[in-house]
Amino acid sequence: MRRIEIYDTTLRDGSQGEGVSFSLQDKVLVARRLAELGFDYVEGGYPLSNEKDAQFFQKLKGEAFPHTRIAAFGMTRRKGVAAADDPGMKALIESGAPTVTIVGKTWDFHVTEVLRVSLEENLAMIGETVGYFRSQGREVIYDAEHFFDGWKANPAYAAQTIQAAAAAGARIVVCCDTNGGTLPEQVAERIQAAIAALAKTKTPVGIHTHNDCELAVANSLAAVDAGAVQVQGTINGLGERCGNADLVSVVANLALKKGYEVLQPGALEKLTELSRYVYELANLNHRPNQPFVGASAFAHKGGMHVHAVNRAAHSYEHMPPELVGNERRVLVSELSGRSNIEALTAKHNLQHDRALMEQILGRVVALENAGYQFEAAEGSFELLVQRCADKFTSHFERLSYHVNVEADSAGEITTEATVKLKIGDRIRHEVAEGDGPVNALDAALRKALTDVYPNLADMQLVDYKVRVINSEAATAAGVRVVIESRDDDDVWGTIGVSENVIEASWIALVDSIEFKLMKDERKAAGKVEGGAGKVVATSS
C-alpha cells in the first residue's frame, strides 16, 4: 500500500473562488480541523498579498501539529532582484512557516510573453529562489505552473524548469494543470515524463489540477497511478473559475477504490462532516449531489430503487455511506437524516440511555426541518443535549428586547438595543448602542449581565453569518444565523433560525452567552474535558 500525501490549499487557492471569503478565524479553524484529520500539508496563504494571510501564520506559529506541516505560498524572485532582497521572499521567511511552496513558470510562452524575461533568466529565478529557502532551512515544494501546457509546447524547456528546482533542493515538484484543460491519459503520460526527467535527483512528483473540464479528480487519480506521490486540491473543490480538485472525492477514491494510504486512521469517516463544516464557514450552500458526502449522494426516492435498497443496499449504492460519514436517505421516509444526527449525539456518550437518545434525535430532526444545521454550531448542539437531559439551568430569563435603527437627514445611522432580563430575583433593563443590531444587542446583554457574570468580559464575537434557507418565500423567507464566539480557551458556534433576522440573531447570541457561562461553570467545578474545543476536535 503506497502512501499518498494530501496537500490542502483551501485557504489560498480555494479562497480565490467566486463568493468565497474566509475570515482570519475561519482560516485558523479550518487549518486546525484539517490537522486533526492528518492532512499532510495545509497551505495558509500568500503572506505578502494581504494582512489576513500574514496574521494567519503568526496565529499558528506556536501550535504544534503532529501530522501536518503548515505551508506558505509564494512566487519565484522577481527578475533582476536577488532572492534575499525580494519582498516576497522576506514575507515568506517572516511567516515562520516550516514549508514554503514556490510557483514558477514552465511554459516558455508565459516566460517570454507574461513575465517578459529570457528563458535563461526564468531558470535562474527558479533555481535561486529554491536554493535561497533551502539555505534558510525551509522545506520547499515547487509548483510547476502550466506544466502540462508547457510540456506540450516545449518539452525540453519544461523539463529544464523542473530540473532547476530539483537541483536547487526542492523536496518535491508538483505538476500543475493550471488551465484545467488536460485529459487523464495526457496527465498520466506527462507525469511519467516528469518522473523520468527528475530521475537523476530522484525528486518525487505531485499533481495539482483544476476542474475546467470536470476532470480534476480523474486527472489527480491518473497522476497518482502514473507515479505521483502528492495530490494538491481543496475541500469541496473550491477555487477560481470551475474550482480545484475536490480533495474529499480524491481522498475517498484513493483510499476506498484504489487502496492507497491517506490521512490518519479514522479520518475517512469524518469526510462528510469536514465537507459541511467548510461550507458553513465559507457561508456557501451545501452541494446536495456532491459525490460521497452530498446529502443526495446516498438518497433514494420511491419505487423499485427503495425496494431494492431495503433488500440489499449495494444494489443501488457503490459503497456503504458510513465509510465517509454520510447516511442513506429514503426521501419519503420520516427517518431521513437520523443516522447523521445519531453520530452527533454519540460524541456525548449517550448511547446507554435510549430514551434520552430518542428525545434528542426527535428534537434535532424537528429543528433541522425548521432550517437548523448543527455542523458549525456545536455550542447550540451542546445546549440542546443538556436541555433534553434536564441538566441545563438558564443563567437568566429573557423578558423582552427591542432594537431601533434611525437615520438622520445627513444619512447617519444610529442603532440602539434595549434588553430586559431577570437574573435570579433581579430585573435588569439596559440600553446600548452598537454598529448594527447584533452589536447593539450584544452590548446591551453584556451591560445587563457582566456585573453578575464578569467572565463574559473575556468573550468576543468573531464572526456572523446569515443565510436564507427558503428563498422561494421571497421577503418572508426564513434565515439561519450562525455566530462564532471565542474566549481565551475555546471557539464555539451557535445558531438561530427565524423569519426575522433580528430574532434569529438574538437566539444565536443568547445561546453563545449561555454556552460560555455553562462551560466556565463546568471548568470551575473540574468537570470540563476541554469545553467547546473538545466538541470541535471530536466532531472533525
N, C-alpha and C positions, 0 to 999 in steps of 0.2 A: 504494500500500500504506500504510494508516494504522497508526501505531504505537500500541499499547495498553499502558499502564502496568500492571505487575503488582505488587500490594501484598500482602505476606505477613504474616499475623497468627497464624501457627502458635504462636509463643512467648507470645502473650497469649490470643486467642480460642480457639486450638486447645488450650491447656493447661487450659481450662475443661471439656473433655470428660471424661466418667467414665473413671477408670482411667488418665488421662494425667498424668504429673508429670515435668517436666524439672528436672534439677539445674542449677546455675549453669553448670557446664562444658558440659552438653548444650546449653544456650541459646547459649553462645558458639560452639560448634562448628556448630550449625545456622545461625546468622547468617552465619558465615564461608562455609559451603557455599553458601548462597543468594546471597551476594555474588559468589562465583566464577562463578555462572551468570548473573549480571546482573539479578537481581530489582531492580526499581526502588526498592522500599521494603521494609524489614524492620522490623516493629514488635516492639520488645523487651519490652514490658510496661507496667504502670502503676506508676511508681516510688513512689507514695505507699502502695500496697497492701501491699507486703511488702519485706523487706530484700533478698531474692534479686533482685527486679527492679531495685531501686536499684543493687545491686552490678553488675548486668549492664551498665548504662550506663557506670559508672565503668571497668569492664573494657575496654570498647571505645573509650573516649574518645580514645586516642592512635592508633587504627587508621584508615587511610585506605582507603576502598573506591571505586574509580574510577567504578563504575556504580550504586552503591547508596547510598541515604540511610537512616540509622537513625532510626526514629520512636519517640517515647514517647507513650503513650496517657494521656488524662485526660478529665475532665468539665468542663462549664461551672462558673463560680464558684458558690458557694453563695448562696442568697437572703440579701439584706441584708448581704453582705460584699463589700468592694472586691476586684477581681481581684488586685491586688498583695498583699493581705493574706491571701488564701485559701491554706491549707496545700497544697492540690492544685496550685495554680499555682506555688508556690515549689518543690515537688518536681520539677515538670517543668522549670523553669529550671535547677535544680541538677543535673539529669540530664545536661545538656550536649548533649542530642540536637538535631541541626540542624532536625528536623521534629517538630512536635507534632500529634497527631491528637486533636481535641476532639469529644466526642459530646454532642449536645444534643437536647432534646425537640422533636418535630414534631407529635405527636398531641395535640390540645387536651385529650383525656381524661386523658392522662398528666400534662399540665401541672397541671391543676386537682386531680386525684384522687391522683396519686402524689407529684409534687413539692409539691403544695398551695401553689402560687403563682398569681398572676394571669397572664393571657395576656401582658399588657404587661411584667411582670417577667421572664418567660421570654425574651422578645425582647431585653430589656436584658442578661440573663445571657449570651445567645449573643453579642451584638454586643460587649459589654465584654470578654469573655474572648478572643475572636478578636483584637480590637483591642489588647489588652494584649500578647499574644505577638508580634504584628506589631511593636509598638513596641520589643520586646526583640530584634528581628532574627531571629525564628524563622519558618520556613515553617509555615503552618497548613493542615492538611487538616481539613475539617469533616464529621463523620459525622452525618447526619440520621437519628437513631434512629426506628424505627417510621414511616419516611417513607410507605410505601405504605398502611398503615392510617390514618395521619394524613391523607393526601390524600383517601382515600375518605370519611373522616368530615367533614373541613372543609378543602377545597382552598384556600380563600382564606387561612386561617391557616397552613396548611402552607407555602404559598408565602412568606408573610411571614417565617417562621423561616429558610428558606434564603437569602432576600434579605438578612436581617440579617447572616448570616455572610458573605455575599459582599461586602456593602457595607463590612464591617469589615476586609476584606482576606484572606479565606480564598482560597488558591490554587485549590482545587477543593472542590466539595460532593459528598459521597458519599451516595447514597440507599440506606438500609438496609432490607431486608426482615427485620426483627428476629424476627418470629414465624414466618417461613418459610411463610406461607400464601398468597402471591400467585402467580397463574398467569402464564406467559410473555407472553401478549398484554396482560395488565394492566400488567406491568412495562414493556413497550415503550411503551404509551400514556402512563404516568406519567413515564417518563424523558423523553419528548418534551415533556411538560407542564413538567417541571422545567427543561429547557433553555430553553423559552420564557420561563419566569418569571425566568430569570437572564440574559436577552438583554441587558439594559441594561448590566450589568457584564461581560458576555462571560465569565462564570465557567464553566469546564467542569464536567462531571458525571461521577461514578463510580458504581459499583454494589457493594453488599455484601449477599450473600444467605445465608440459612440453608436447611437441607435437609429441613425437616419434612414437605414433600410430595414428596420425591425430585426436586425441580426446581431445586435451587440452581445447578447447572451450566447447565441450559437457560435459567434466568432471567438468568444472567450473560451468556450469549451473546445473548439477546434484547435486553438492555440495551445491549450494545456495538453491535449492528446498529441500534439506535434512536439512537445518538449518544454513548453513554458512552465515556470515554477511559481509565478506570481500572477494574480489577477487583480487589476485595479477597477474600481467602479463605485457606485453609490447605492445607498439604501433606497429601494423603490424606483431606481433608475432615474432619480432627479438629475437635472443638468440642462445645459444650453441646448437650444433647438429641440431635438427629439429626445434628448437625455443621454445618459451613460448606460453602461451595462448595469442591470439590476443585480446587486450582489446577493439579494435574497434568493433569486432564482439561480444565480451562479452557484452559490454555496449548496443549495438543495440538490441541484443536478450533479455537482461534483461528488458530493458525499453519498447521496441515495441512489443515483443512477449509474455512477461510474466507479464508486468505491475509493475515491481519493480521501485522504485525511485532511480535514479543515477545522479551524477554530479549536475550541476546547470541548471536552466531553459534556454532553447535555445542552450545548448551545443550539442545536438544530430545533429542539422543542420550543425554543424561545423566539424563533424567527417571526411568527405571526405577531407576537406582542411587540417585538422590535419594530416591525414594519409600521404598525399602527401608532406606536409611540412617536416615531419620526414624523408621520403625517400630522399628528396632533401638534407637535412642537412647531412644525412648519406652517400650521394653520391651513392645511390642504385637505380636501375631501379624500377619503379613502377610495381607492380604485377597486370596485367590487369584483371585477373579473380578473384581477391580478393573479397570475399563476401561483400556486402553493399557498399563499397567505390571504388572498382576497376573500371577502365574505361569500362570494359566489363560487369560489374555487371547488368546493365540495357540496354545492347546493343542488337539490333535485326537486323537480316540480311535477308532481302528479303522474298518473298513467303508469305505463309499463316500467319506466325508469325507477320509480319509487318502489314498485312491487319487486323488481329485480334486486335493488339495493337492500331491501329488507331481508331478502333471502341470502344474498351474497354480495357484500359491499364492493368487492373488487370487480364485479361485473360492469360497473359504471364508474369506477374510481381507479386511477393508475397507481395509487398508494394510499395507505391509511393517513388521514389528515392529521392525526395526533403526532405523527413523526415530525411535523413542523409547527406543532402547537395550534393547529387550526381545528375546525369542527365540521362534522357532517350536518347539513341542514335539509330538512324536508320543508319546503316553503309554505305548505298549507298546514303545518303542524304547530300546535301551541308550544311544543318543546324546542322550537328553534332557538338557538343561542345558549342553551343551558350548559353545554359541555365547557364552553369557554368561561362562563361565569363560575362554574364549579372549580375550574383551575384557579381562578382568582381567590376564591374563598379558601382553597387548600393551603394558601400561604399562612393562614391564621390557625392551622391545626384544629379545625372544627369538625373533621370527618367523623369523630366519635359521637357527636351529638346530631343525629339525623334530623330530629325535629327542628333544631335551630338552623341546620343547613337548608332545609326546605323553606323555612321562613326567609332566610337571606336570599335564596335563589328567587323566590317569588317576588320579593321586593325589588331585586335588581332587574328582573325581567320586566316588571311594571315600569320602572324608571327608564330602562333602555327603550322601551316602546314609546316613552314620552320624549325621547331625544337625548337622554344622558349617555355618556361614554366615559368609562372609568379608567381607560388605559393610561391617561395622563392626569388623572385626578385621584391619586392614591390617598390623599388626605380625606376627601369626601367618602371614599370607599371604606376607609378605616372607621370613620364616624358611623357610617351605615351599619357596619358589622357590630360595633359596640352598642348601638341603639337596639338592634334586633336581639342582642344578647342581654338587654336590660342592664348593661354595665356603664351606661353613659348618663352623666348628670350635667345638664346645661349650666354654664357658668353665669348666664344672665338671661333674662326674659326680654324678648323684643316686643315692645308695646306699640311703637309706631316709628315711621321715618317719613321725611319729606325732603324733596330736592327741588330747588328753584334755580332756574337759569334766566338771567336777564341780560339784555344788550342795550346799551345806551345809544344816543344819537350818533356817537363817534364810532360805533361798532365795537366798543369794549365790552367783553363778556364777563359777567360775574356769576360764579356758581356757588351756591350755598346749600348745605345739607343740615337738616335737623333730625336728631335721633332721640327717642325716648325709651329708656331701658329700666328694667328692675333688676337690681343686684342685691340679692338677699331681701332685706326689708327696705332698702333704699331705692328711691326713684331718681334717676339721673336724666336730665333734659338738657342736651347740649347742642350748640350750633357751631359750624365751622365752614370756612371757605376752602375751595380747592381748585386745582387745574382740571376741571371737568367733574362730572357727577360721581364717578367712582373714587377719585382722590378726595373729594369733599366728604363722601360717606365714610371713607377710611379715617379721615381726620376727626370727624365727629365721634365715631365709635371709639377711637383711641382716647379722645378727650374725656369720654364718659367712663372708660374702663381702666385707664392707666393708674389712677390713684389706688384702685383695688388690686390690679394686676400689673405691677411695674415691669414685669418681664416682657410685656408687649413692646417695650421701648426698643428691644433688640430685634424685632421682627420687621421685615421690609417686604413690600410687594415688588417683585422683579419683572413680572410680565402679565399681560392682559390680552386675551384673545376672544373674539366674538365670531360666531359662525351661524348663518341662517340654516335651519335644519329642515324646513319645508317651504322652499322658495315659491312653490306653486300657489301659496296663500298670499303672495304679494306683501302688502304692508301689514297684514295680520299674521305674518309668518312667525313661528316660534324661533327663538335664538338660544344658542348654547354659549355660555361664557365660561372660560377656563382662566383661573388666576393662579399664577405661580408665586409662592412666597418663600422666604428664607429667613433663617436666623444664623447664629454663629455655628450651629451644628448641622443643620439639615436644610433640605429644599423639598417642598411639597406642593402638590397641585390640588385645587378644589374646583368644583363645578356647580353651575346653576343653570336651570332651563326655565324659560317663561316666554310668553308672547310679548312681554315688556322687558326691554334690555336693562332697565334700571333694576327691576325686580330680580332678573337673572343674576345681575352683578351683585346685588345685595345678598342673595342666597350663597353665592360663591365666597363672598367676602366674610360673611358670618362664619361659614364653615372653616375658612382659613384661620380665623381667630380662635374658634373653638378647638381646632386641632392643635394649634400652638399651645393653648393652655392645658389641654389634656396630656400632651406628650411631656410638657415640663413637669406636670404633677407626677407622671409615671417616673420620670428621671429622678425627681427628688425623692421618691419613695423607693428607688432602687429596683424598679420593676421593668424599666425600659430595656430593650435589646437593640438599640440603635435608632429608635424613632422613625421618622419618615425616611431617613437614609436606608434603614433596614428594609422598608417596604419597597423602595426603589430598587435596591440591589436584588431582592428576591423575585421581583416582578420582571426583571430584564429578560 
